């Protein structure tokens, strides 16, 4: 089985590692090889499907993907932005 890492690239997910043995699976899941990223590029919306399939096939996945939406403030929660502080000086 193959060990891979899934990381964020903007809104996209990149599958990295020794993916040559699973190249056909990466293509089947809709990935595009990007030599500059040294990995398979997917829309972030496909992240859950990719993780599920890789694990189902017995591969080891180090999931470090963080969607941009997960870092945004939710309504009713304070913003973590440095510009949100009350600066009355």
Secondary structure, 3 states (H helix, E strand, C coil): CCEEEEEEECCEEEEEECCHHHHHHHHHCCCEEECCCCEEEEEHHHHHHHHHHHHHCCCEEEECCCCHHHHCCCCCCCCCCCCCCCCCC
